[in-house]
Amino acid sequence: MDGNGRWAKARGRPRSDGHRQGAKAVRRVVTRCRELDVPYLTLYAFSAQNWRRPQGEIDQLMALLIEFCEGERSLLVDKQIKFNVIGQRQRLPEEALQAVSFLEELTSDYDQMRLTLALSYGGREELVDAAKRLAEDVAAGILSPDDVDEEQIRSRLWTHDMPDPDLVVRSSGELRISNFLLWQIAYAELITDKRMWPEFDAEAFDAALLEFGRRQRRFG
């Protein structure tokens, strides 16, 4: 979800307006995914590096996160969408952490679709966390070094209970991964869209799916 700030700047509006319009784009994409029976949608909402932004902007983003969790509750319940968060959630402010935790608990039994927000997330941070837990298990004698394989690593990732993504779509035309799901996207198809995230809608999502359908996937 890239381009909120640039969208606002191009219109002479504050960055907070871009973030707010970006939240509306989230609703459009979630709704479209549910209409098309897309089972998993993961959105990169706030990176581990985003904590370096000005405190005022961080406060606005956390307030918007709380507003999203409260405002979209009825949509998730009505559409039977399971909500969860991946990332260093312990770094979230208490009120934001309570909001996402409540929504996770409320939707925990739903199985029609899974919406995952990557919050305070970084792919390298995720791999470091997995490596630490593997090292702890080896030190405790639970595993031997020879037991460590791809499955042992995968089972300790924050996404351990989700399949790897088939498709990664990046808005705003940027051509980089930006520390997102570094392990999981090894064989995903990558598509960029020049539209800024606040402009992203069902038409843009459908276009990405059409392009994905034309790809000849290779797993090696």
Order of alpha helices (4+ residues) and beta strands (2+ residues): alpha-alpha-beta-alpha-alpha-beta-alpha-beta-alpha-alpha-beta-beta-alpha
